[in-house]
Every structure is written in C-alpha cells, then in structure tokens.
Amino acid sequence: MITQGPSAGSGHVSGPYKIIQVGLGQWGVSWGTKVVPSLGDVEVVGWVDRSEQARTAFRDLTGVAESSLHGTLTEALAANPDCRIVLAPVAWPAHYAVAQEALAAGCHLLLEKPLTVDAGQAAELAELAEARGVVFAIDQNYRWGAAVPVVRESIRSGRLGRLRSVSVRWHRDHGGVRSHALIELAIHHLDLARHLFDANGRSVTCVPHTPLADRLDPTTGADALITLESGLVINYRLSTDGTGPTTGWPGRWTISGDGALLTWGEDTFDGEPDAQCVTLTAPDGMITRLPVPERTGPGDRAGVLREFLDAADGRGTPTSPAADNRHSVALLDALLTSAASGRTESVAGSRS
Ligand SMILES: NC(=O)c1ccc[n+]([C@@H]2O[C@H](COP(=O)([O-])OP(=O)(O)OC[C@H]3O[C@@H](n4cnc5c(N)ncnc54)[C@H](O)[C@@H]3O)[C@@H](O)[C@H]2O)c1
C-alpha cells in the first residue's frame, strides 16, 4: 500500500546536499567517516541508529552534536523537515521498513544491498519510489570494479563466441560474512551475473553447506546452479570455511565460449588476490591478459553516492536503480528458497 508522506511529488534536490544517514554499525561508520566526507558537497544533518550503544560510540568517535543523533528515522525526519535525501547502510532485516518510511516521506534513497530478501517487497518498494517521483538506488558497489566493463564488453562484443558454461567461485575465511554468507554476499554475485550477461534469472537449485530449516537461517556457504532467462547456466560456489585459495570479493569467474575462455579475478593462498585480472585463453591455449583501465573520479561507494546524488539532482541515472535491482533480489529470493526447500525454484516474474 502506498501511504502519503509530508512531501509528496518531490522533484529534484540541489547541492550542497543535506542528508540523513540511517545505520551506524561497522559499515555505516565507514560510510559516515570515509565515504561521505570524500565527496566534499554532502552534509549529514541527522545520524540514526536504533542502538544507543552505536550512537554513543559514533558520537565519541566523531564528535558529532548530540542533537543530530536519533533513534529512529521518524525522529530524524521530524527534526530536519527540509531534508529530502536518505542514505541507509542499515542492517538488512530493517531495509524494508526503513525504505518504506523514507520513500513514503518523499525522500530520495540510497540503500545498502540487499534491497530486501523478498521479490514482492522489492517490487513494491520500487513502485513506491516511482509513484513518489524519487530516486531509489541500491549500493551494489561491485559493479564499480574496473574489470567489470572489460568483462562485460568481451561478452557483448562476441569475442568469446557462443557462451557454453560459466563458473563463479568465492572463497574467503571471513568471520564477518560467515553467519549469513548467502544474504550478505550472494546478492553481489547474482547482480553481477545479471549485469555481465544482460539477462534476468529463470531458476535456481541451491544446496547449502549446512542444512536450513528456514530460508533466512544462517549458513556458511552453498553450491548452486543458476539458470538465466537466456538459458545460460552458472555454476556458483560460495564458501567461508574449509581450506582453499582466497578469491577477490567479486569472486573468480570462468566464462567459456566457443571462441575463447575468459577468466576474471585471481585466487591465491598468499596475499590479496588481484580482482582486476582478466585473461583470455584462445582454443589453442594461448593466454592474453586484457588491459583494465583504472576508473577516474570517485570510485566504488563514493562513485555510487556521486551517481545517486547526480540523479537526485536531475542528472543521469544511479548505478543500480531499485527498479532494476529488484530482479537481482528475485534471484536471491529463489536462491534462499531453494536452499531451504531442496527444490529447483523459479525466479519470480521470469519468462520461462
Ligand atoms: N556493499 C558492500 O560491499 C557491503 C559491505 C558490508 C556491509 N554491507 C551492507 O551494509 C548494511 C550494514 O552493514 P553492517 O555490517 O554495518 O550491519 P549491522 O548488522 O552491524 O547493522 C548496522 C546497524 O543497523 C542498526 N539498525 C538495525 N535496525 C535498525 C532500524 N530499524 N533503525 C535504525 N537502525 C537500525 C543496528 O543497530 C546496527 O548498528 C547491510 O545491509 C550490509 O549488507 C554492504
């Protein structure tokens, strides 16, 4: 249901930009102390976290005024009635409620991934943003990797020939993501797959590495077969325990076509793997490393924020609009459902 907020039919904002940030956990602190200040034309007028401990720790770390700290978005909006931009690096279970409130209030919203874990909720929120005339974007920052356009163009140009098989492997001994590996990480890889292959998901079969009674139960990893609407099948492995070489955060991709084999991302036991390494292997075994030009201007999360603010200001489109990202959520929804049901699950809204 779409509710009427205080500033319906919002229109554009202009810089310098006043924003409210919701979420002062580890990632939110990084946003608030590193990413946001790096742009130079953004002022955070309200800091929100439901945890008093998180608010106090943030005040002690940064020295922000006590009056700018709030326990709810409702309070922050009431204290800053002219503020029309919300940045929400908040815990994922709160995404639906926070987004619903921000959008209904007529605010432009940049929300951390995953938009939600439910395809229906994601569609509802994207439609709410459309109805309110506001920009609603997701921080799907892996799309900002310098290698992404190189891999995408290699596929689109036909250089790989007809695609036959794809494998994506992600491994990292990382306590921070182990408890909810599928929800925290798979959304990035599913979104990259849609972006690289220009296709939405059709179905998913997922076997979790620990049994799930409920789709939102924690698990340390999974093996999955993901079929896109194009018919391409992706063999996906996500693991956070066991012994294996560490991959870059986007994973190690192997894309096999009749014309060439493309690999993206190193894996290594020794040091941080190069996530920008792209190679092409010809059918005769000749390996070429493709040049990956460095991105210019603000990158990664700062680039996502810049594009979001530009879009809210009437220029261009954000990196991952919710209207597109909802299809990545639909894939995640099917992955989680399959992990718990043990069946192959269709992706909501897919053309079979
Ligand atoms: N893009 C990336 O690569 C990347 C990396 C890390 C985390 N993230 C995402 O960033 C978000 C935050 O991550 P985190 O590790 O800081 O999460 P977290 O679980 O530590 O929670 C962040 C904060 O949200 C607060 N919170 C929970 N519900 C709230 C509510 N209803 N209103 C206000 N505050 C509330 C909690 O008190 C906590 O301080 C998550 O969505 C996560 O997936 C993205």
The ligand as an SDF file (V2000), in Angstrom:
LIG
                    3D

 44 48  0  0  0  0  0  0  0  0999 V2000
   28.2890   -3.1050   -0.2710 N   0  0  0  0  0  0  0  0  0  0  0  0
   29.0510   -3.8840    0.4680 C   0  0  0  0  0  0  0  0  0  0  0  0
   30.0200   -4.4600   -0.0140 O   0  0  0  0  0  0  0  0  0  0  0  0
   28.7270   -4.0690    1.9260 C   0  0  0  0  0  0  0  0  0  0  0  0
   29.7000   -4.4540    2.8560 C   0  0  0  0  0  0  0  0  0  0  0  0
   29.3390   -4.5890    4.2010 C   0  0  0  0  0  0  0  0  0  0  0  0
   28.0080   -4.3780    4.5770 C   0  0  0  0  0  0  0  0  0  0  0  0
   27.0970   -4.0160    3.6400 N   0  0  0  0  0  0  0  0  0  0  0  0
   25.6720   -3.8040    3.9940 C   0  0  0  0  0  0  0  0  0  0  0  0
   25.5790   -2.6420    4.8070 O   0  0  0  0  0  0  0  0  0  0  0  0
   24.4850   -2.7810    5.7280 C   0  0  0  0  0  0  0  0  0  0  0  0
   25.0080   -2.5520    7.1420 C   0  0  0  0  0  0  0  0  0  0  0  0
   26.0300   -3.4870    7.4320 O   0  0  0  0  0  0  0  0  0  0  0  0
   26.6240   -3.6450    8.9280 P   0  0  0  0  0  0  0  0  0  0  0  0
   27.6110   -4.7360    8.8470 O   0  0  0  0  0  0  0  0  0  0  0  0
   27.0140   -2.3170    9.4640 O   0  0  0  0  0  0  0  0  0  0  0  0
   25.2970   -4.1830    9.6360 O   0  0  0  0  0  0  0  0  0  0  0  0
   24.9490   -4.3960   11.1890 P   0  0  0  0  0  0  0  0  0  0  0  0
   24.1940   -5.6680   11.3080 O   0  0  0  0  0  0  0  0  0  0  0  0
   26.1740   -4.1850   12.0230 O   0  0  0  0  0  0  0  0  0  0  0  0
   23.8730   -3.2330   11.4940 O   0  0  0  0  0  0  0  0  0  0  0  0
   24.0840   -1.9140   11.2640 C   0  0  0  0  0  0  0  0  0  0  0  0
   23.3020   -1.0710   12.2570 C   0  0  0  0  0  0  0  0  0  0  0  0
   21.8940   -1.0510   11.9230 O   0  0  0  0  0  0  0  0  0  0  0  0
   21.2180   -0.7260   13.1400 C   0  0  0  0  0  0  0  0  0  0  0  0
   19.7750   -0.9650   12.9920 N   0  0  0  0  0  0  0  0  0  0  0  0
   19.1320   -2.1450   12.8690 C   0  0  0  0  0  0  0  0  0  0  0  0
   17.8090   -1.9410   12.6780 N   0  0  0  0  0  0  0  0  0  0  0  0
   17.6170   -0.5980   12.6700 C   0  0  0  0  0  0  0  0  0  0  0  0
   16.4800    0.2400   12.4970 C   0  0  0  0  0  0  0  0  0  0  0  0
   15.2650   -0.2800   12.2730 N   0  0  0  0  0  0  0  0  0  0  0  0
   16.6600    1.5800   12.5390 N   0  0  0  0  0  0  0  0  0  0  0  0
   17.8880    2.1140   12.7650 C   0  0  0  0  0  0  0  0  0  0  0  0
   18.9940    1.3700   12.9420 N   0  0  0  0  0  0  0  0  0  0  0  0
   18.8630    0.0440   12.8970 C   0  0  0  0  0  0  0  0  0  0  0  0
   21.9010   -1.6160   14.1590 C   0  0  0  0  0  0  0  0  0  0  0  0
   21.6860   -1.1500   15.4950 O   0  0  0  0  0  0  0  0  0  0  0  0
   23.3710   -1.5340   13.7180 C   0  0  0  0  0  0  0  0  0  0  0  0
   24.0940   -0.5720   14.4820 O   0  0  0  0  0  0  0  0  0  0  0  0
   23.9020   -4.1900    5.4800 C   0  0  0  0  0  0  0  0  0  0  0  0
   22.8270   -4.0910    4.6020 O   0  0  0  0  0  0  0  0  0  0  0  0
   25.0540   -4.9350    4.8180 C   0  0  0  0  0  0  0  0  0  0  0  0
   24.6300   -5.9830    3.9620 O   0  0  0  0  0  0  0  0  0  0  0  0
   27.4290   -3.8460    2.3470 C   0  0  0  0  0  0  0  0  0  0  0  0
  1  2  1  0
  2  3  2  0
  2  4  1  0
  4  5  1  0
  4 44  2  0
  5  6  2  0
  6  7  1  0
  7  8  2  0
  8  9  1  0
  8 44  1  0
  9 10  1  0
  9 42  1  0
 10 11  1  0
 11 12  1  0
 11 40  1  0
 12 13  1  0
 13 14  1  0
 14 15  2  0
 14 16  1  0
 14 17  1  0
 17 18  1  0
 18 19  2  0
 18 20  1  0
 18 21  1  0
 21 22  1  0
 22 23  1  0
 23 24  1  0
 23 38  1  0
 24 25  1  0
 25 26  1  0
 25 36  1  0
 26 27  1  0
 26 35  1  0
 27 28  2  0
 28 29  1  0
 29 30  1  0
 29 35  2  0
 30 31  1  0
 30 32  2  0
 32 33  1  0
 33 34  2  0
 34 35  1  0
 36 37  1  0
 36 38  1  0
 38 39  1  0
 40 41  1  0
 40 42  1  0
 42 43  1  0
M  CHG  2   8   1  16  -1
M  END
$$$$
